[in-house]
Amino acid sequence: MGYTISQIEDVLITTVKNLSLFKIVDSLGRKDEPVTLDYPACFLYFAGDKNTESQPRPIFESLYDALVIVKNLRAENKAAKDAYSLIDSVRLAINGKLLGITDIEPFICTARELVDFDAGVITYRVQFKARHYLDVPVM
């Protein structure tokens, strides 16, 4: 039996937690967005997948996102620099790695983008994709 979406997400969360850079590291996809945050925070979640239509073994191109959220009320440029360092750390921790997961290809960082900047809180999204090899269906 291969890894589930939830298990892969757990591995990503543990990987980022082990960086010891964030006050909060959690899943965003399993519950409502938090009302208040401790900063910096990182939320990882399954963003979707696409069937590659491989036969007989299904292979999905799966996307996982990390939202990196930093708050700094003193200076906008400091919040941005802190965010850049954090998104680089998340990318380095995951990009090109299997992280012990046996039924995927290594994660590839496909995008890093600004999501929001409001009242000293800056949010970046770091997206990863990996081909996920599912079990061959038994007829």
C-alpha positions in Angstrom: 0.0 0.0 0.0 1.4 3.4 -1.0 1.4 6.7 0.8 -1.8 8.6 1.0 -2.2 12.4 0.4 -2.5 12.9 4.2 0.6 10.9 4.9 2.6 12.8 2.3 1.3 16.1 3.8 2.4 14.9 7.3 5.9 14.2 6.0 6.1 17.7 4.5 4.9 19.2 7.8 7.4 17.3 9.8 10.2 18.3 7.4 9.4 22.0 7.8 8.9 21.7 11.6 12.4 20.2 11.8 13.8 23.4 10.4 12.8 25.1 13.8 12.2 28.4 12.0 8.5 28.8 12.4 6.3 29.2 15.5 3.5 27.4 13.8 3.7 24.6 11.1 0.5 22.9 10.3 -1.9 21.7 7.6 -4.2 24.3 6.1 -6.2 21.7 4.1 -7.6 19.8 7.1 -9.2 22.6 9.0 -10.3 26.2 8.8 -7.8 29.0 8.4 -6.7 30.1 11.9 -8.2 33.4 13.2 -5.0 34.5 14.9 -1.4 33.4 14.2 2.0 33.3 15.8 4.5 34.5 13.3 6.3 33.3 11.4 4.0 30.5 10.3 4.0 27.9 7.6 0.9 26.0 6.4 1.3 23.1 4.1 -1.5 21.5 2.1 -2.4 19.3 -0.8 -3.3 21.7 -3.6 -4.5 19.2 -6.2 -3.4 16.6 -8.7 -3.8 15.6 -12.3 -4.0 12.1 -13.7 -1.2 11.4 -16.2 -3.4 8.6 -17.7 -0.7 6.1 -17.3 -1.8 2.4 -17.6 -1.9 0.0 -15.9 -0.4 1.8 -12.9 -2.1 5.2 -12.2 0.4 8.1 -11.9 -0.8 11.5 -10.6 1.2 14.7 -10.8 0.5 16.0 -7.3 0.8 19.6 -6.1 1.6 20.6 -2.5 1.8 24.2 -1.4 3.5 25.9 1.6 2.2 29.3 2.7 4.9 31.2 4.5 3.5 34.0 6.6 5.6 36.7 8.3 4.6 39.7 10.3 6.7 42.7 10.9 5.1 46.0 11.8 8.4 47.9 12.0 9.4 48.0 8.3 8.0 46.5 5.1 11.4 45.7 3.7 12.4 43.7 6.9 9.2 41.6 6.6 10.1 40.9 2.9 13.7 40.0 3.7 12.6 37.6 6.5 10.1 36.0 4.2 12.7 35.6 1.4 14.9 33.7 3.9 12.1 31.5 5.1 10.8 30.6 1.6 14.4 29.8 0.6 14.7 27.5 3.6 11.4 25.7 2.8 12.5 25.2 -0.8 15.8 23.8 0.2 14.3 21.4 2.7 11.9 19.9 0.2 13.2 20.5 -3.4 14.8 17.5 -5.1 14.1 15.2 -2.2 12.0 12.1 -1.6 11.8 12.7 2.2 11.5 8.9 2.8 8.4 8.6 0.7 8.6 5.4 -1.4 6.1 5.9 -4.2 6.9 9.4 -5.6 9.5 11.0 -7.6 11.5 13.8 -5.9 9.6 17.0 -5.1 10.3 19.8 -7.5 9.7 23.5 -6.5 7.7 24.9 -9.4 6.7 28.3 -8.1 7.3 30.9 -5.4 5.0 33.8 -5.4 3.6 36.7 -3.3 0.1 35.9 -2.2 -0.7 38.9 0.0 0.8 41.9 1.9 -1.4 43.7 4.4 -0.7 45.6 7.6 2.8 44.2 8.0 1.8 40.6 7.3 3.4 39.2 4.1 2.4 35.8 2.7 4.3 33.8 0.1 3.3 30.5 -1.6 5.9 27.9 -2.4 4.6 25.2 -4.6 6.0 21.7 -5.1 5.0 18.9 -7.5 5.8 15.3 -7.5 4.7 12.3 -9.6 2.8 10.0 -7.2 2.7 6.3 -8.3 -0.5 4.7 -7.0 -1.0 1.0 -6.6 -1.9 -1.0 -9.7 -5.6 -1.7 -9.6 -6.6 -5.3 -9.0 -9.3 -6.6 -11.3 
